[in-house]
Amino acid sequence: MSQAAQTQAPDFAPTNAMERIVVNVGKVLSFGYVLSILVTIYDVAMDKLATPPIWVYDVVTPAIAVTFVIGGSWSLQLREH
């Protein structure tokens, strides 16, 4: 493995208010994936036990979309994409 491949990117330290906002919002919204997984597990369980709820797709699709967009900007800011 080359020396360049072994080095890690330096830790990112936000320098202004906008960067701090993006980092904090990204950290909070990263739980959108966890929410989507939990809601999907609930949907599968209800599908096996009873009637599945109709609101699952209304929650999961926007949660994943928002998390993807914010997570993309956060990873670009960290230069890890």
MDAnalysis code that builds the backbone (N, CA, C; Angstrom):
import MDAnalysis as mda
import numpy as np

u = mda.Universe.empty(243, n_residues=81, atom_resindex=np.repeat(np.arange(81), 3), trajectory=True)
u.add_TopologyAttr("name", ["N", "CA", "C"] * 81)
u.add_TopologyAttr("resid", np.arange(1, 82))
u.add_TopologyAttr("resname", ["MET", "SER", "GLN", "ALA", "ALA", "GLN", "THR", "GLN", "ALA", "PRO", "ASP", "PHE", "ALA", "PRO", "THR", "ASN", "ALA", "MET", "GLU", "ARG", "ILE", "VAL", "VAL", "ASN", "VAL", "GLY", "LYS", "VAL", "LEU", "SER", "PHE", "GLY", "TYR", "VAL", "LEU", "SER", "ILE", "LEU", "VAL", "THR", "ILE", "TYR", "ASP", "VAL", "ALA", "MET", "ASP", "LYS", "LEU", "ALA", "THR", "PRO", "PRO", "ILE", "TRP", "VAL", "TYR", "ASP", "VAL", "VAL", "THR", "PRO", "ALA", "ILE", "ALA", "VAL", "THR", "PHE", "VAL", "ILE", "GLY", "GLY", "SER", "TRP", "SER", "LEU", "GLN", "LEU", "ARG", "GLU", "HIS"])
u.atoms.positions = np.array([
    [0.844, -1.170, 0.000],
    [0.000, 0.000, 0.000],
    [0.893, 1.237, 0.000],
    [0.545, 2.194, -0.788],
    [1.376, 3.390, -0.882],
    [1.179, 4.292, 0.331],
    [2.123, 5.191, 0.515],
    [2.066, 6.122, 1.645],
    [0.843, 7.025, 1.537],
    [0.494, 7.444, 0.310],
    [-0.663, 8.323, 0.124],
    [-1.961, 7.623, 0.487],
    [-2.046, 6.328, 0.219],
    [-3.266, 5.586, 0.531],
    [-3.399, 5.341, 2.030],
    [-2.283, 5.324, 2.756],
    [-2.329, 5.048, 4.188],
    [-2.687, 6.274, 5.013],
    [-2.452, 7.448, 4.492],
    [-2.730, 8.654, 5.275],
    [-4.221, 8.922, 5.304],
    [-4.671, 9.382, 6.423],
    [-6.076, 9.714, 6.604],
    [-6.279, 11.204, 6.374],
    [-7.496, 11.563, 5.998],
    [-7.833, 12.973, 5.851],
    [-7.803, 13.630, 7.225],
    [-7.334, 14.857, 7.320],
    [-7.309, 15.517, 8.625],
    [-8.722, 15.776, 9.129],
    [-8.846, 15.858, 10.436],
    [-10.148, 16.155, 11.022],
    [-10.626, 17.509, 10.535],
    [-11.931, 17.579, 10.288],
    [-12.508, 18.815, 9.780],
    [-12.946, 19.681, 10.944],
    [-12.515, 20.915, 10.948],
    [-12.935, 21.872, 11.967],
    [-13.675, 23.008, 11.273],
    [-14.975, 23.163, 11.541],
    [-15.722, 24.243, 10.910],
    [-15.130, 25.603, 11.278],
    [-15.043, 26.467, 10.273],
    [-14.412, 27.766, 10.511],
    [-15.401, 28.913, 10.587],
    [-16.617, 28.727, 10.073],
    [-17.595, 29.811, 10.146],
    [-18.961, 29.254, 10.540],
    [-19.919, 30.133, 10.673],
    [-21.244, 29.743, 11.166],
    [-21.945, 28.780, 10.212],
    [-21.821, 29.001, 8.906],
    [-22.497, 28.143, 7.944],
    [-21.941, 26.716, 7.993],
    [-20.642, 26.589, 8.123],
    [-20.051, 25.255, 8.220],
    [-20.485, 24.552, 9.499],
    [-20.581, 25.297, 10.597],
    [-21.058, 24.696, 11.849],
    [-22.503, 24.242, 11.716],
    [-23.311, 25.023, 11.019],
    [-24.711, 24.651, 10.817],
    [-24.807, 23.370, 10.004],
    [-24.048, 23.288, 8.911],
    [-24.088, 22.105, 8.054],
    [-23.638, 20.867, 8.824],
    [-22.586, 20.989, 9.603],
    [-22.090, 19.842, 10.370],
    [-23.124, 19.401, 11.399],
    [-23.697, 20.328, 12.135],
    [-24.669, 19.968, 13.174],
    [-25.953, 19.407, 12.585],
    [-26.451, 20.005, 11.510],
    [-27.662, 19.486, 10.871],
    [-27.381, 18.111, 10.274],
    [-26.206, 17.928, 9.693],
    [-25.845, 16.625, 9.150],
    [-25.799, 15.541, 10.207],
    [-25.272, 15.874, 11.364],
    [-25.210, 14.897, 12.450],
    [-26.605, 14.539, 12.945],
    [-27.467, 15.528, 13.065],
    [-28.822, 15.263, 13.542],
    [-29.613, 14.456, 12.515],
    [-29.526, 14.853, 11.247],
    [-30.310, 14.171, 10.230],
    [-29.730, 12.820, 9.826],
    [-28.542, 12.510, 10.271],
    [-28.005, 11.188, 9.967],
    [-28.832, 10.086, 10.623],
    [-29.619, 10.448, 11.604],
    [-30.520, 9.489, 12.223],
    [-31.747, 9.212, 11.354],
    [-31.862, 9.880, 10.218],
    [-32.956, 9.607, 9.278],
    [-32.912, 8.186, 8.758],
    [-31.696, 7.661, 8.573],
    [-31.578, 6.269, 8.143],
    [-32.078, 5.316, 9.223],
    [-31.765, 5.614, 10.470],
    [-32.239, 4.777, 11.568],
    [-33.765, 4.819, 11.634],
    [-34.326, 6.009, 11.482],
    [-35.788, 6.139, 11.462],
    [-36.388, 5.315, 10.328],
    [-35.786, 5.385, 9.152],
    [-36.301, 4.642, 8.006],
    [-36.234, 3.139, 8.230],
    [-35.158, 2.687, 8.830],
    [-35.020, 1.252, 9.099],
    [-36.062, 0.791, 10.117],
    [-36.238, 1.574, 11.171],
    [-37.223, 1.197, 12.196],
    [-38.643, 1.182, 11.639],
    [-38.978, 2.167, 10.824],
    [-40.319, 2.217, 10.239],
    [-40.519, 1.066, 9.256],
    [-39.487, 0.711, 8.511],
    [-39.592, -0.410, 7.578],
    [-39.751, -1.731, 8.333],
    [-39.027, -1.899, 9.424],
    [-39.195, -3.110, 10.244],
    [-40.615, -3.180, 10.802],
    [-41.127, -2.047, 11.248],
    [-42.517, -2.000, 11.734],
    [-43.480, -2.396, 10.629],
    [-43.253, -1.911, 9.408],
    [-44.120, -2.227, 8.278],
    [-44.103, -3.721, 7.980],
    [-42.922, -4.327, 7.979],
    [-42.820, -5.759, 7.697],
    [-43.498, -6.570, 8.798],
    [-43.310, -6.165, 10.053],
    [-43.953, -6.877, 11.159],
    [-45.465, -6.774, 11.068],
    [-45.968, -5.595, 10.758],
    [-47.418, -5.428, 10.641],
    [-47.966, -6.171, 9.426],
    [-47.150, -6.306, 8.389],
    [-47.580, -7.045, 7.207],
    [-47.761, -8.518, 7.548],
    [-46.918, -9.042, 8.421],
    [-47.021, -10.450, 8.809],
    [-48.094, -10.675, 9.863],
    [-48.299, -9.695, 10.750],
    [-49.223, -9.885, 11.873],
    [-50.623, -9.346, 11.606],
    [-50.708, -8.247, 10.908],
    [-52.005, -7.598, 10.682],
    [-51.935, -6.845, 9.359],
    [-52.771, -5.881, 9.212],
    [-52.737, -5.084, 7.990],
    [-51.605, -4.066, 8.076],
    [-50.830, -3.917, 7.001],
    [-49.714, -2.965, 7.043],
    [-50.225, -1.527, 7.024],
    [-49.561, -0.643, 7.709],
    [-49.978, 0.764, 7.712],
    [-49.704, 1.411, 6.355],
    [-50.568, 2.327, 5.969],
    [-50.450, 2.962, 4.666],
    [-49.464, 4.139, 4.688],
    [-49.148, 4.660, 5.857],
    [-48.315, 5.851, 5.968],
    [-46.829, 5.564, 5.904],
    [-46.423, 4.303, 5.828],
    [-45.000, 3.958, 5.881],
    [-44.228, 4.589, 4.727],
    [-44.737, 4.473, 3.524],
    [-44.017, 5.020, 2.374],
    [-43.985, 6.548, 2.410],
    [-44.984, 7.154, 3.034],
    [-44.990, 8.615, 3.179],
    [-43.928, 9.092, 4.161],
    [-43.484, 8.243, 5.064],
    [-42.444, 8.607, 6.032],
    [-41.063, 8.221, 5.527],
    [-40.932, 7.015, 4.997],
    [-39.613, 6.491, 4.629],
    [-39.017, 7.233, 3.436],
    [-39.796, 7.490, 2.405],
    [-39.250, 8.122, 1.199],
    [-38.701, 9.524, 1.475],
    [-39.444, 10.426, 2.111],
    [-38.850, 11.739, 2.404],
    [-37.691, 11.676, 3.391],
    [-37.750, 10.765, 4.366],
    [-36.653, 10.661, 5.336],
    [-35.356, 10.251, 4.651],
    [-35.422, 9.289, 3.747],
    [-34.224, 8.870, 3.032],
    [-33.765, 9.965, 2.074],
    [-34.696, 10.638, 1.411],
    [-34.321, 11.697, 0.472],
    [-33.615, 12.860, 1.176],
    [-34.170, 13.311, 2.278],
    [-33.558, 14.420, 3.023],
    [-32.198, 14.006, 3.577],
    [-32.113, 12.801, 4.112],
    [-30.847, 12.321, 4.652],
    [-29.804, 12.190, 3.555],
    [-30.201, 11.753, 2.375],
    [-29.276, 11.621, 1.254],
    [-28.754, 12.979, 0.806],
    [-29.626, 13.965, 0.682],
    [-29.209, 15.299, 0.230],
    [-28.300, 15.971, 1.260],
    [-28.711, 15.965, 2.521],
    [-27.899, 16.595, 3.559],
    [-26.603, 15.823, 3.778],
    [-26.675, 14.506, 3.763],
    [-25.469, 13.705, 3.922],
    [-24.487, 13.908, 2.783],
    [-25.006, 14.127, 1.573],
    [-24.133, 14.402, 0.436],
    [-23.395, 15.715, 0.591],
    [-24.089, 16.746, 1.032],
    [-23.414, 18.031, 1.227],
    [-22.418, 17.962, 2.382],
    [-22.743, 17.199, 3.391],
    [-21.842, 17.044, 4.534],
    [-20.572, 16.299, 4.111],
    [-20.729, 15.226, 3.324],
    [-19.543, 14.488, 2.885],
    [-18.707, 15.287, 1.917],
    [-19.330, 16.126, 1.094],
    [-18.557, 16.995, 0.215],
    [-17.803, 18.047, 1.031],
    [-18.416, 18.546, 2.078],
    [-17.750, 19.523, 2.924],
    [-16.532, 18.909, 3.610],
    [-16.646, 17.640, 3.992],
    [-15.540, 16.953, 4.640],
    [-14.519, 16.431, 3.635],
    [-14.816, 16.557, 2.346],
    [-13.970, 16.064, 1.252],
    [-13.763, 14.547, 1.365],
    [-14.812, 13.846, 1.713],
    [-14.744, 12.383, 1.845],
    [-15.592, 11.683, 0.799],
    [-16.023, 12.369, -0.218],
    [-16.825, 11.746, -1.252],
    [-15.975, 11.453, -2.453],
])
